[in-house]
């Protein structure tokens, strides 16, 4: 569950601009502010089931966007390369290897 | 016009997975393969006006996606940083400056 929460937080971060304001509010309250479904339902004067359905649909949309655009996947790849370059910078002669990583980074877009 | 074509090529590249198959075909023929509106219309057995309207709507959609997700903008920023790092790697002591650029690169996502 924690892994799913982390993933949803990232996907929400990358794709929230593509959601409706209501989808965005429910996701933000549920995943970022840790509200329960019941609390969100009360806040909006709707049923718990309505909030649940909306959030499930939004989660599926975020996964679909990720399948199409791979922003989270590429972000993780870039982070790995950047970390690797930082490590290389601490060594004595990092030039050739960093150059290679920069080439890879360019191709990732 | 050339500048617009280049921009549309990039936006199409970044967001084509979000288009319908028809939108994608028209855009690809018009912008990548340099077909005229008339030629696309003939190919699909529709009016020139229908192709024109579809392409205009798709262009607007691509610009909307870019406004929301900024993938092309971030891509250009990353390219600039990577070029800068490549230049720095050719100099004698690039470490500190490259480290700074890597930090900036991380924040861009």
Backbone of each chain as ProteinMPNN parsed JSONL, in Angstrom:
{"seq_chain_A": "XXXXXXXXXXXXXXXXXXXXXXXXXXXXXXXXXXXXXXXXXXXXXXXXXXXXXXXXXXXXXXXXXXXXXXXXXXXXXXXXXXXXXXXXXXXXXXXXXXXXXXXXXXXXX", "coords_chain_A": {"N_chain_A": [[0.841, -1.224, 0.0], [1.953, 1.219, 0.799], [3.814, 1.525, -1.222], [2.152, 1.83, -3.413], [0.921, 4.234, -2.717], [3.103, 5.998, -2.824], [3.75, 5.802, -5.556], [1.361, 6.802, -6.681], [1.41, 9.391, -5.684], [3.596, 10.422, -7.114], [2.709, 10.068, -9.794], [0.463, 11.689, -9.733], [1.688, 14.131, -9.282], [3.075, 14.469, -11.717], [1.022, 14.473, -13.648], [-1.134, 16.034, -12.843], [-2.039, 18.395, -13.982], [-3.581, 17.597, -16.067], [-5.923, 16.713, -15.064], [-9.395, 17.109, -13.972], [-10.639, 19.888, -11.961], [-12.111, 18.826, -9.753], [-11.338, 16.094, -9.684], [-8.678, 16.492, -9.149], [-8.769, 17.753, -6.608], [-9.917, 15.715, -4.946], [-7.925, 13.71, -5.206], [-5.706, 14.999, -4.156], [-6.489, 15.524, -1.5], [-6.85, 12.904, -0.613], [-4.424, 11.478, -1.188], [-2.234, 13.24, -0.689], [-2.919, 14.737, 1.623], [-3.853, 12.83, 3.255], [-6.559, 12.353, 3.96], [-9.51, 10.482, 4.85], [-11.764, 8.419, 2.846], [-14.358, 8.811, 3.764], [-14.148, 11.278, 5.105], [-13.578, 13.021, 2.972], [-15.924, 12.716, 1.511], [-17.785, 13.835, 3.29], [-16.856, 16.477, 3.435], [-17.433, 17.319, 0.798], [-20.1, 16.86, 0.575], [-21.091, 14.508, -0.635], [-21.633, 10.976, -1.467], [-19.721, 8.362, 0.155], [-19.128, 6.31, -1.568], [-19.232, 7.591, -4.049], [-16.999, 9.251, -3.938], [-15.017, 7.302, -3.721], [-15.347, 5.948, -6.22], [-14.707, 8.021, -7.996], [-12.0, 8.526, -7.326], [-10.837, 6.024, -7.926], [-11.251, 5.945, -10.719], [-9.715, 8.142, -11.455], [-7.166, 7.3, -10.671], [-6.816, 5.221, -12.517], [-6.792, 6.723, -14.868], [-4.44, 8.219, -14.476], [-2.554, 6.166, -14.576], [-2.919, 5.392, -17.213], [-2.059, 7.699, -18.586], [0.603, 7.625, -17.826], [1.388, 5.273, -19.071], [1.28, 6.086, -21.679], [2.912, 8.434, -21.838], [5.119, 8.121, -20.162], [6.39, 9.724, -18.173], [7.059, 9.507, -15.427], [8.584, 7.188, -15.396], [10.768, 7.972, -17.077], [11.72, 10.052, -15.538], [12.718, 8.661, -13.296], [14.76, 7.225, -14.547], [16.405, 9.32, -15.378], [17.11, 10.395, -12.89], [18.679, 8.32, -11.854], [20.854, 8.369, -13.648], [21.841, 10.937, -13.161], [22.581, 10.748, -10.471], [24.615, 8.848, -10.753], [26.45, 10.325, -12.295], [27.102, 12.293, -10.444], [28.458, 10.78, -8.557], [30.625, 9.99, -10.135], [31.856, 12.428, -10.504], [33.157, 12.812, -8.161], [35.384, 11.29, -8.364], [38.73, 10.876, -9.778], [39.262, 11.02, -12.661], [36.779, 11.628, -14.386], [35.833, 12.238, -16.917], [35.418, 10.844, -19.503], [33.478, 8.871, -18.913], [31.369, 10.432, -17.871], [30.74, 11.923, -20.116], [29.661, 9.925, -21.745], [27.368, 9.296, -20.239], [26.001, 11.699, -20.437], [25.372, 11.686, -23.117], [23.573, 9.539, -23.174], [21.585, 10.607, -21.583], [20.651, 12.666, -23.159], [19.445, 11.225, -25.198], [17.274, 10.186, -23.942], [15.001, 11.798, -23.946]], "CA_chain_A": [[0.0, 0.0, 0.0], [2.838, 2.381, 0.835], [4.402, 1.648, -2.549], [1.124, 2.387, -4.284], [0.755, 5.649, -2.354], [4.247, 6.736, -3.369], [3.58, 5.857, -7.007], [0.256, 7.72, -7.002], [1.896, 10.75, -5.421], [4.42, 10.831, -8.253], [1.887, 10.205, -11.01], [-0.355, 12.889, -9.535], [2.597, 15.257, -9.459], [3.398, 14.639, -13.136], [-0.126, 14.615, -14.561], [-2.291, 16.7, -12.248], [-2.551, 19.459, -14.854], [-4.51, 17.011, -17.032], [-7.144, 16.293, -14.36], [-10.388, 18.154, -13.696], [-10.435, 20.421, -10.604], [-12.651, 17.917, -8.742], [-10.429, 14.941, -9.595], [-7.457, 16.965, -8.519], [-9.025, 17.971, -5.178], [-10.066, 14.428, -4.267], [-6.623, 13.028, -5.162], [-4.827, 15.743, -3.272], [-6.918, 15.274, -0.123], [-6.677, 11.489, -0.277], [-3.031, 11.013, -1.235], [-1.246, 14.143, -0.073], [-3.297, 15.176, 2.972], [-4.21, 11.637, 4.028], [-7.967, 12.303, 4.37], [-10.191, 9.215, 4.535], [-12.847, 8.583, 1.871], [-15.5, 9.375, 4.501], [-13.911, 12.715, 5.369], [-13.717, 13.753, 1.707], [-17.358, 12.679, 1.2], [-18.442, 14.812, 4.161], [-16.377, 17.785, 2.964], [-18.06, 17.682, -0.473], [-21.524, 16.549, 0.61], [-21.436, 13.41, -1.557], [-21.49, 9.682, -0.795], [-18.387, 7.776, 0.222], [-18.974, 5.526, -2.797], [-18.963, 8.535, -5.157], [-15.59, 9.657, -3.808], [-14.236, 6.102, -4.047], [-15.397, 5.733, -7.678], [-13.964, 9.096, -8.652], [-10.567, 8.318, -7.104], [-10.426, 4.843, -8.707], [-11.191, 6.358, -12.128], [-8.566, 9.038, -11.622], [-5.957, 6.46, -10.608], [-6.698, 4.526, -13.808], [-6.389, 7.746, -15.849], [-3.022, 8.542, -14.264], [-1.771, 5.034, -15.093], [-2.993, 5.465, -18.687], [-1.154, 8.769, -19.021], [1.973, 7.156, -17.64], [1.639, 4.276, -20.109], [1.479, 6.807, -22.944], [3.962, 9.472, -21.838], [6.284, 7.616, -19.415], [7.125, 10.805, -17.491], [7.618, 9.022, -14.158], [9.644, 6.255, -15.772], [11.935, 8.728, -17.547], [12.227, 10.785, -14.378], [13.534, 7.749, -12.508], [15.971, 6.939, -15.32], [17.267, 10.512, -15.309], [17.659, 10.49, -11.532], [19.762, 7.338, -11.737], [22.019, 8.868, -14.394], [22.388, 12.113, -12.478], [23.289, 10.24, -9.286], [25.834, 8.215, -11.238], [27.388, 11.399, -12.672], [27.586, 12.927, -9.212], [29.473, 9.89, -7.998], [31.81, 10.062, -10.99], [32.519, 13.726, -10.307], [33.999, 12.734, -6.963], [36.606, 10.547, -8.686], [39.767, 11.712, -10.378], [39.145, 11.331, -14.091], [35.439, 11.185, -14.721], [35.375, 12.852, -18.173], [34.875, 9.968, -20.544], [32.236, 8.241, -18.459], [30.307, 11.443, -17.787], [30.343, 12.222, -21.495], [28.749, 8.852, -22.166], [26.086, 9.446, -19.538], [25.32, 12.863, -21.003], [24.792, 11.236, -24.396], [22.392, 8.732, -22.832], [20.581, 11.525, -21.041], [20.077, 13.371, -24.313], [18.596, 10.306, -25.973], [16.114, 9.769, -23.149], [13.834, 12.677, -24.105]], "C_chain_A": [[0.866, 1.261, 0.0], [3.437, 2.621, -0.543], [3.404, 2.274, -3.528], [0.924, 3.883, -4.005], [1.876, 6.495, -2.938], [4.101, 6.902, -4.878], [2.488, 6.855, -7.399], [0.642, 9.174, -6.746], [2.721, 11.272, -6.587], [3.563, 11.05, -9.502], [1.007, 11.45, -10.913], [0.483, 14.146, -9.784], [2.859, 15.52, -10.954], [2.184, 15.017, -13.992], [-1.294, 15.414, -13.994], [-2.877, 17.789, -13.144], [-3.542, 18.917, -15.886], [-5.819, 16.561, -16.374], [-8.135, 17.447, -14.242], [-10.131, 18.676, -12.282], [-10.961, 19.471, -9.521], [-11.763, 16.689, -8.559], [-9.183, 15.318, -8.815], [-7.637, 17.158, -7.011], [-9.125, 16.66, -4.416], [-8.707, 13.726, -4.11], [-5.693, 13.683, -4.155], [-5.196, 15.484, -1.802], [-6.593, 13.833, 0.292], [-5.202, 11.101, -0.186], [-2.031, 11.951, -0.559], [-1.617, 14.479, 1.37], [-3.828, 14.048, 3.837], [-5.622, 11.688, 4.629], [-8.518, 10.905, 4.074], [-11.275, 9.495, 3.485], [-14.059, 9.246, 2.53], [-15.347, 10.865, 4.748], [-14.076, 13.559, 4.097], [-15.198, 13.848, 1.333], [-18.106, 13.748, 2.007], [-18.13, 16.239, 3.696], [-17.147, 18.243, 1.724], [-19.563, 17.401, -0.502], [-21.943, 15.51, -0.417], [-21.25, 12.088, -0.812], [-20.032, 9.217, -0.819], [-18.097, 7.002, -1.063], [-18.615, 6.425, -3.992], [-17.502, 8.973, -5.138], [-14.682, 8.496, -4.216], [-14.168, 5.891, -5.561], [-14.564, 6.776, -8.423], [-12.451, 8.871, -8.528], [-10.054, 7.111, -7.901], [-10.284, 5.193, -10.185], [-9.973, 7.23, -12.389], [-7.252, 8.255, -11.585], [-5.731, 5.75, -11.941], [-6.263, 5.503, -14.898], [-4.907, 8.065, -15.729], [-2.14, 7.418, -14.801], [-1.785, 5.022, -16.624], [-2.065, 6.551, -19.236], [0.297, 8.311, -18.915], [2.345, 6.135, -18.716], [1.966, 4.981, -21.432], [2.697, 7.726, -22.928], [5.228, 9.092, -21.054], [7.07, 8.685, -18.645], [7.779, 10.33, -16.19], [8.774, 8.064, -14.434], [10.918, 6.998, -16.199], [12.573, 9.535, -16.423], [13.148, 9.895, -13.551], [14.846, 7.42, -13.228], [16.95, 8.114, -15.228], [17.908, 10.65, -13.934], [18.837, 9.545, -11.355], [21.029, 7.853, -12.431], [22.669, 10.053, -13.69], [23.159, 11.686, -11.233], [24.642, 9.628, -9.673], [26.884, 9.278, -11.609], [27.946, 12.101, -11.445], [28.677, 12.085, -8.564], [30.775, 9.996, -8.798], [32.593, 11.353, -10.784], [33.438, 13.717, -9.085], [35.316, 12.004, -7.239], [37.568, 11.436, -9.469], [39.559, 12.039, -11.86], [37.808, 10.866, -14.656], [35.005, 11.518, -16.16], [34.701, 11.907, -19.156], [33.537, 9.37, -20.136], [31.079, 9.23, -18.359], [29.821, 11.812, -19.185], [29.352, 11.178, -22.007], [27.372, 8.997, -21.535], [25.298, 10.631, -20.084], [24.673, 12.506, -22.346], [23.505, 10.44, -24.154], [21.238, 9.611, -22.384], [19.878, 12.27, -22.177], [19.095, 12.491, -25.076], [17.291, 9.971, -25.258], [14.859, 10.588, -23.45], [12.872, 12.229, -25.199]], "O_chain_A": [[0.57, 2.235, -0.691], [3.559, 3.763, -0.987], [3.756, 3.121, -4.35], [0.778, 4.687, -4.926], [1.635, 7.573, -3.48], [4.299, 7.991, -5.416], [2.661, 7.648, -8.324], [0.253, 10.073, -7.491], [2.568, 12.421, -7.001], [3.673, 12.074, -10.177], [0.829, 12.172, -11.894], [0.028, 15.097, -10.42], [2.862, 16.671, -11.392], [2.306, 15.787, -14.945], [-2.353, 15.463, -14.619], [-4.072, 18.075, -13.075], [-4.265, 19.691, -16.513], [-6.723, 16.081, -17.059], [-7.767, 18.612, -14.392], [-9.484, 17.999, -11.483], [-10.326, 19.324, -8.476], [-11.468, 16.287, -7.434], [-8.706, 14.579, -7.955], [-6.768, 16.778, -6.226], [-8.501, 16.497, -3.367], [-8.378, 13.217, -3.038], [-4.988, 13.009, -3.404], [-4.321, 15.253, -0.968], [-6.123, 13.583, 1.401], [-4.782, 10.469, 0.783], [-1.082, 11.491, 0.075], [-0.751, 14.506, 2.245], [-4.206, 14.255, 4.99], [-5.854, 11.123, 5.697], [-8.05, 10.228, 3.158], [-11.656, 10.644, 3.26], [-14.701, 10.118, 1.945], [-16.306, 11.625, 4.615], [-14.632, 14.656, 4.133], [-15.676, 14.897, 0.901], [-18.949, 14.468, 1.472], [-19.018, 17.084, 3.582], [-17.481, 19.422, 1.606], [-20.224, 17.677, -1.504], [-23.019, 15.611, -1.005], [-20.775, 12.067, 0.323], [-19.237, 9.613, -1.672], [-16.98, 7.027, -1.581], [-17.795, 6.057, -4.834], [-16.851, 9.058, -6.179], [-13.713, 8.675, -4.953], [-13.092, 5.683, -6.122], [-13.82, 6.456, -9.351], [-11.715, 9.01, -9.505], [-8.97, 7.164, -8.482], [-9.316, 4.792, -10.832], [-9.289, 7.082, -13.401], [-6.341, 8.516, -12.37], [-4.607, 5.683, -12.437], [-5.455, 5.152, -15.757], [-4.199, 8.171, -16.731], [-1.101, 7.677, -15.409], [-0.784, 4.684, -17.256], [-1.371, 6.34, -20.231], [1.112, 8.576, -19.799], [3.471, 6.127, -19.213], [2.817, 4.528, -22.198], [3.437, 7.786, -23.91], [6.288, 9.68, -21.267], [8.284, 8.562, -18.485], [8.912, 10.704, -15.887], [9.815, 8.127, -13.779], [12.012, 6.683, -15.731], [13.793, 9.684, -16.358], [14.232, 10.32, -13.151], [15.905, 7.347, -12.605], [18.15, 7.93, -15.029], [19.089, 10.977, -13.816], [19.862, 9.913, -10.783], [22.126, 7.783, -11.878], [23.894, 10.158, -13.631], [24.25, 12.189, -10.965], [25.66, 9.855, -9.02], [28.06, 9.14, -11.273], [29.122, 12.462, -11.409], [29.685, 12.607, -8.087], [31.867, 10.079, -8.235], [33.821, 11.375, -10.875], [34.374, 14.511, -8.989], [36.253, 12.089, -6.446], [37.264, 12.588, -9.779], [39.667, 13.197, -12.265], [37.727, 9.834, -15.323], [33.918, 11.119, -16.577], [33.57, 12.134, -19.586], [32.584, 9.363, -20.914], [29.946, 8.908, -18.717], [28.623, 11.992, -19.403], [28.339, 11.512, -22.621], [26.347, 8.843, -22.199], [24.072, 10.575, -20.181], [23.576, 12.963, -22.665], [22.494, 10.637, -24.828], [20.083, 9.395, -22.75], [18.664, 12.471, -22.149], [18.052, 12.954, -25.538], [16.325, 9.529, -25.881], [13.751, 10.103, -23.224], [11.854, 12.882, -25.432]]}, "seq_chain_B": "XXXXXXXXXXXXXXXXXXXXXXXXXXXXXXXXXXXXXXXXXXXXXXXXXXXXXXXXXXXXXXXXXXXXXXXXXXXXXXXXXXXXXXXXXXXXXXXXXXXXXXXXXXXXX", "coords_chain_B": {"N_chain_B": [[6.837, 30.397, -40.885], [8.396, 28.087, -41.187], [9.421, 27.937, -38.639], [7.109, 27.42, -37.189], [6.474, 24.919, -38.228], [8.636, 23.383, -37.325], [8.226, 23.59, -34.542], [5.698, 22.33, -34.336], [6.36, 19.78, -35.198], [7.985, 18.957, -33.067], [6.157, 19.149, -30.896], [4.276, 17.308, -31.735], [5.824, 15.022, -31.662], [6.271, 14.793, -28.881], [3.669, 14.53, -27.822], [2.125, 12.757, -29.322], [1.138, 10.291, -28.543], [-1.138, 10.884, -27.171], [-3.044, 11.54, -28.964], [-5.837, 10.808, -31.235], [-5.966, 7.969, -33.499], [-6.646, 8.925, -36.108], [-6.187, 11.719, -35.945], [-3.479, 11.594, -35.478], [-2.525, 10.388, -37.854], [-3.188, 12.333, -39.86], [-1.651, 14.535, -38.946], [0.923, 13.496, -39.077], [1.209, 12.954, -41.827], [0.915, 15.548, -42.839], [2.808, 17.189, -41.44], [5.208, 15.678, -41.1], [5.569, 14.166, -43.454], [5.107, 16.008, -45.358], [2.795, 16.207, -46.997], [0.18, 17.787, -48.92], [-2.861, 19.553, -47.914], [-4.883, 18.916, -49.694], [-3.94, 16.522, -50.823], [-3.994, 14.808, -48.61], [-6.722, 14.822, -48.092], [-7.688, 13.548, -50.406], [-6.49, 11.013, -50.144], [-7.9, 10.066, -47.884], [-10.514, 10.236, -48.654], [-12.114, 12.444, -47.933], [-13.284, 15.889, -47.434], [-11.188, 18.73, -48.304], [-11.478, 20.788, -46.511], [-12.353, 19.454, -44.211], [-10.065, 18.047, -43.466], [-8.339, 20.191, -42.997], [-9.692, 21.465, -40.81], [-9.527, 19.43, -38.879], [-6.733, 19.209, -38.525], [-6.132, 21.806, -37.593], [-7.53, 21.792, -35.147], [-6.139, 19.756, -33.862], [-3.58, 20.865, -33.687], [-4.14, 22.932, -31.873], [-4.81, 21.399, -29.654], [-2.342, 20.16, -29.132], [-0.847, 22.385, -28.404], [-2.208, 23.062, -26.09], [-1.678, 20.833, -24.453], [1.065, 21.203, -24.197], [1.091, 23.611, -22.816], [0.134, 22.727, -20.399], [1.839, 20.565, -19.606], [4.454, 21.147, -20.391], [6.51, 19.728, -21.752], [8.104, 20.059, -24.078], [9.29, 22.527, -23.603], [10.782, 21.94, -21.226], [12.438, 19.996, -22.266], [14.019, 21.527, -24.046], [15.328, 23.152, -22.173], [16.782, 21.221, -20.753], [18.433, 20.27, -22.808], [20.039, 22.511, -23.264], [21.425, 22.661, -20.815], [22.785, 20.216, -20.852], [24.426, 20.539, -23.112], [25.993, 22.624, -22.15], [27.295, 21.326, -20.023], [28.766, 19.464, -21.476], [30.547, 21.159, -22.773], [31.915, 22.125, -20.55], [33.172, 19.819, -19.709], [35.266, 19.627, -21.424], [37.081, 21.368, -20.462], [39.656, 22.099, -17.959], [39.117, 21.942, -15.091], [36.278, 21.047, -14.344], [34.57, 20.273, -12.317], [33.074, 21.57, -10.076], [31.294, 23.334, -11.361], [29.873, 21.601, -13.053], [28.647, 20.002, -11.16], [26.842, 21.86, -10.058], [25.195, 22.28, -12.297], [24.095, 19.752, -12.561], [22.548, 19.654, -10.289], [20.645, 21.602, -10.904], [19.477, 20.371, -13.098], [18.259, 18.185, -11.914], [16.258, 19.461, -10.482], [14.584, 20.289, -12.431], [12.648, 18.452, -13.209]], "CA_chain_B": [[6.179, 29.103, -41.183], [9.347, 27.023, -40.877], [9.499, 27.845, -37.187], [5.896, 26.74, -36.733], [6.595, 23.506, -38.607], [9.574, 22.75, -36.388], [7.54, 23.484, -33.248], [4.653, 21.3, -34.424], [7.056, 18.49, -35.253], [8.381, 18.607, -31.702], [4.974, 18.908, -30.058], [3.718, 16.035, -32.192], [6.72, 14.008, -31.14], [6.072, 14.618, -27.441], [2.297, 14.244, -27.387], [1.339, 11.981, -30.284], [0.461, 9.163, -27.893], [-2.411, 11.348, -26.614], [-3.96, 11.851, -30.077], [-6.55, 9.675, -31.827], [-5.235, 7.488, -34.679], [-6.876, 9.798, -37.272], [-5.429, 12.958, -35.718], [-2.069, 11.28, -35.61], [-2.219, 10.173, -39.272], [-3.214, 13.618, -40.568], [-0.5, 15.349, -38.517], [2.133, 12.864, -39.576], [1.286, 13.192, -43.277], [1.056, 16.981, -43.115], [4.032, 17.801, -40.902], [6.436, 14.896, -41.284], [5.755, 13.728, -44.844], [4.922, 17.167, -46.231], [1.632, 16.118, -47.888], [-0.705, 18.962, -48.898], [-4.203, 19.256, -47.39], [-5.608, 18.253, -50.795], [-3.473, 15.133, -50.962], [-4.51, 14.027, -47.467], [-8.169, 14.702, -48.326], [-7.875, 12.528, -51.429], [-6.094, 9.75, -49.501], [-8.915, 9.606, -46.919], [-11.856, 10.394, -49.21], [-12.875, 13.487, -47.223], [-13.044, 17.211, -48.028], [-9.993, 19.451, -47.885], [-11.87, 21.559, -45.328], [-12.404, 18.529, -43.06], [-8.67, 17.791, -43.064], [-7.861, 21.457, -42.433], [-10.29, 21.642, -39.479], [-8.956, 18.419, -37.981], [-5.342, 19.572, -38.215], [-6.147, 23.013, -36.741], [-7.943, 21.365, -33.8], [-5.041, 18.975, -33.269], [-2.526, 21.827, -33.319], [-4.571, 23.613, -30.645], [-4.686, 20.411, -28.568], [-0.919, 19.995, -28.812], [-0.422, 23.579, -27.652], [-2.799, 22.96, -24.742], [-0.88, 19.857, -23.694], [2.348, 21.823, -23.887], [0.853, 24.606, -21.772], [-0.064, 22.02, -19.138], [2.926, 19.649, -19.21], [5.758, 21.79, -20.666], [7.557, 18.751, -22.101], [9.032, 20.638, -25.068], [10.039, 23.555, -22.888], [11.773, 21.299, -20.349], [13.403, 19.34, -23.156], [14.974, 22.552, -24.506], [16.147, 23.543, -21.025], [17.72, 20.126, -20.496], [19.437, 20.257, -23.888], [20.986, 23.605, -23.007], [22.286, 22.271, -19.691], [23.661, 19.117, -21.278], [25.454, 21.148, -23.969], [26.881, 23.366, -21.26], [28.135, 20.349, -19.316], [29.726, 18.911, -22.44], [31.605, 22.162, -22.942], [32.707, 22.159, -19.32], [33.998, 18.6, -19.637], [36.468, 19.823, -22.239], [38.022, 22.236, -19.744], [40.49, 21.374, -17.007], [38.536, 21.595, -13.785], [34.863, 21.339, -14.508], [33.745, 19.601, -11.313], [32.112, 22.365, -9.309], [30.235, 23.848, -12.236], [29.025, 20.489, -13.49], [27.803, 19.643, -10.009], [25.733, 22.82, -9.999], [24.268, 22.001, -13.401], [23.378, 18.513, -12.252], [21.513, 20.008, -9.307], [19.578, 22.285, -11.663], [18.834, 19.366, -13.934], [17.387, 17.406, -11.031], [15.096, 20.269, -10.076], [13.746, 20.607, -13.597], [11.588, 17.459, -13.46]], "C_chain_B": [[7.104, 27.93, -40.847], [9.42, 26.8, -39.374], [8.276, 27.105, -36.629], [5.962, 25.242, -37.042], [7.508, 22.761, -37.64], [8.909, 22.543, -35.031], [6.496, 22.361, -33.271], [5.259, 19.894, -34.502], [7.453, 18.019, -33.852], [7.161, 18.276, -30.837], [4.327, 17.577, -30.439], [4.542, 14.877, -31.63], [6.459, 13.732, -29.655], [4.681, 14.092, -27.083], [1.5, 13.343, -28.316], [0.594, 10.82, -29.637], [-0.887, 9.574, -27.301], [-3.439, 11.663, -27.712], [-4.724, 10.6, -30.523], [-5.748, 9.209, -33.051], [-5.44, 8.406, -35.897], [-6.103, 11.114, -37.141], [-3.948, 12.714, -35.989], [-1.676, 11.084, -37.083], [-2.171, 11.491, -40.038], [-1.97, 14.451, -40.236], [0.802, 14.808, -39.101], [2.294, 13.114, -41.077], [1.584, 14.659, -43.576], [2.417, 17.514, -42.671], [5.305, 16.99, -41.147], [6.658, 14.548, -42.76], [5.47, 14.826, -45.867], [3.825, 16.987, -47.302], [0.866, 17.445, -47.836], [-2.052, 18.547, -48.309], [-5.011, 18.479, -48.429], [-5.222, 16.789, -50.953], [-3.989, 14.243, -49.822], [-6.008, 13.777, -47.66], [-8.457, 13.582, -49.322], [-7.612, 11.131, -50.85], [-7.217, 9.181, -48.628], [-10.346, 9.729, -47.436], [-12.732, 11.361, -48.432], [-12.574, 14.836, -47.871], [-11.751, 17.826, -47.5], [-10.276, 20.223, -46.589], [-11.88, 20.683, -44.073], [-10.99, 18.239, -42.549], [-8.102, 19.028, -42.376], [-8.371, 21.643, -41.003], [-9.683, 20.674, -38.466], [-7.532, 18.799, -37.563], [-5.27, 20.804, -37.31], [-6.515, 22.651, -35.303], [-6.819, 20.606, -33.105], [-3.902, 19.898, -32.841], [-2.874, 22.521, -32.006], [-4.453, 22.668, -29.444], [-3.238, 20.246, -28.144], [-0.408, 21.184, -28.008], [-0.987, 23.562, -26.23], [-2.025, 21.973, -23.87], [0.456, 20.478, -23.288], [2.201, 22.859, -22.771], [0.749, 23.916, -20.407], [1.167, 21.231, -18.694], [4.338, 20.184, -19.488], [6.865, 20.818, -21.086], [8.578, 19.309, -23.087], [9.906, 21.697, -24.414], [11.141, 22.948, -22.011], [12.853, 20.584, -21.155], [14.467, 20.34, -23.615], [15.896, 22.991, -23.369], [17.21, 22.473, -20.725], [18.824, 20.082, -21.544], [20.497, 21.322, -23.648], [21.958, 23.213, -21.9], [23.271, 21.174, -20.097], [24.78, 19.647, -22.176], [26.501, 21.871, -23.133], [27.834, 22.409, -20.528], [29.177, 19.73, -20.247], [30.885, 19.868, -22.672], [32.529, 22.166, -21.732], [33.64, 20.949, -19.208], [35.285, 18.734, -20.443], [37.514, 20.685, -21.516], [38.731, 21.443, -18.645], [39.817, 20.995, -15.692], [37.04, 21.908, -13.757], [33.985, 20.932, -13.32], [32.673, 20.45, -10.644], [30.957, 22.835, -10.189], [29.303, 22.747, -12.729], [28.115, 20.037, -12.346], [26.601, 20.567, -9.9], [24.699, 22.548, -11.085], [23.459, 20.725, -13.156], [22.265, 18.768, -11.238], [20.327, 20.679, -10.006], [18.764, 21.291, -12.478], [17.852, 18.533, -13.113], [16.108, 18.163, -10.684], [14.106, 20.479, -11.214], [12.557, 19.661, -13.75], [10.268, 17.801, -12.785]], "O_chain_B": [[6.668, 26.917, -40.3], [9.473, 25.67, -38.891], [8.392, 26.279, -35.724], [5.561, 24.408, -36.229], [7.196, 21.656, -37.195], [9.008, 21.469, -34.439], [6.421, 21.549, -32.349], [4.722, 18.944, -33.933], [7.284, 16.852, -33.499], [7.135, 17.262, -30.141], [3.888, 16.818, -29.575], [3.99, 13.874, -31.178], [6.43, 12.578, -29.227], [4.534, 13.302, -26.151], [0.297, 13.178, -28.113], [-0.46, 10.41, -30.122], [-1.697, 8.712, -26.962], [-4.579, 12.014, -27.409], [-4.315, 9.476, -30.231], [-4.938, 9.969, -33.582], [-4.491, 8.64, -36.646], [-5.455, 11.567, -38.085], [-3.269, 13.512, -36.635], [-0.623, 11.555, -37.513], [-1.223, 11.743, -40.782], [-1.321, 14.998, -41.127], [1.661, 15.564, -39.555], [3.384, 13.445, -41.543], [2.395, 14.977, -44.447], [3.098, 18.204, -43.43], [6.369, 17.565, -41.377], [7.78, 14.623, -43.261], [5.573, 14.612, -47.075], [3.925, 17.554, -48.389], [0.902, 18.144, -46.823], [-2.358, 17.358, -48.209], [-5.721, 17.527, -48.106], [-6.072, 15.929, -51.185], [-4.366, 13.091, -50.036], [-6.5, 12.674, -47.425], [-9.356, 12.768, -49.11], [-8.398, 10.202, -51.039], [-7.46, 7.974, -48.626], [-11.29, 9.367, -46.733], [-13.934, 11.142, -48.282], [-11.718, 14.928, -48.751], [-11.282, 17.495, -46.411], [-9.431, 20.299, -45.697], [-11.464, 21.123, -43.001], [-10.757, 18.194, -41.341], [-7.473, 18.938, -41.322], [-7.595, 21.939, -40.094], [-9.366, 21.055, -37.339], [-7.179, 18.717, -36.387], [-4.464, 20.855, -36.381], [-5.896, 23.136, -34.356], [-6.577, 20.787, -31.912], [-3.33, 19.731, -31.763], [-2.02, 22.683, -31.134], [-4.049, 23.081, -28.356], [-2.932, 20.196, -26.952], [0.36, 21.024, -27.059], [-0.327, 23.994, -25.285], [-1.753, 22.242, -22.701], [0.916, 20.293, -22.161], [3.061, 22.977, -21.899], [1.21, 24.444, -19.396], [1.499, 21.235, -17.509], [5.306, 19.722, -18.884], [8.038, 21.064, -20.803], [9.777, 19.063, -22.951], [11.114, 21.753, -24.646], [12.29, 23.389, -22.05], [14.025, 20.569, -20.776], [15.661, 20.046, -23.582], [17.095, 23.179, -23.572], [18.375, 22.785, -20.479], [19.995, 19.883, -21.221], [21.693, 21.074, -23.804], [23.166, 23.407, -22.028], [24.444, 21.21, -19.726], [25.938, 19.258, -22.027], [27.705, 21.757, -23.362], [29.034, 22.667, -20.435], [30.321, 19.503, -19.854], [32.044, 19.459, -22.758], [33.752, 22.204, -21.862], [34.748, 21.048, -18.682], [36.27, 18.043, -20.18], [38.679, 20.724, -21.91], [38.442, 20.265, -18.43], [39.933, 19.858, -15.234], [36.614, 22.922, -13.204], [32.787, 21.215, -13.314], [31.497, 20.086, -10.647], [29.791, 22.743, -9.804], [28.09, 22.94, -12.811], [26.944, 19.728, -12.563], [25.478, 20.115, -9.678], [23.494, 22.58, -10.837], [22.282, 20.646, -13.509], [21.187, 18.18, -11.316], [19.168, 20.365, -9.737], [17.536, 21.361, -12.538], [16.753, 18.219, -13.57], [15.025, 17.584, -10.605], [12.941, 20.804, -10.989], [11.556, 20.031, -14.362], [9.298, 17.055, -12.913]]}, "name": "protein", "num_of_chains": 2, "seq": "XXXXXXXXXXXXXXXXXXXXXXXXXXXXXXXXXXXXXXXXXXXXXXXXXXXXXXXXXXXXXXXXXXXXXXXXXXXXXXXXXXXXXXXXXXXXXXXXXXXXXXXXXXXXXXXXXXXXXXXXXXXXXXXXXXXXXXXXXXXXXXXXXXXXXXXXXXXXXXXXXXXXXXXXXXXXXXXXXXXXXXXXXXXXXXXXXXXXXXXXXXXXXXXXXXXXXXXXXX"}
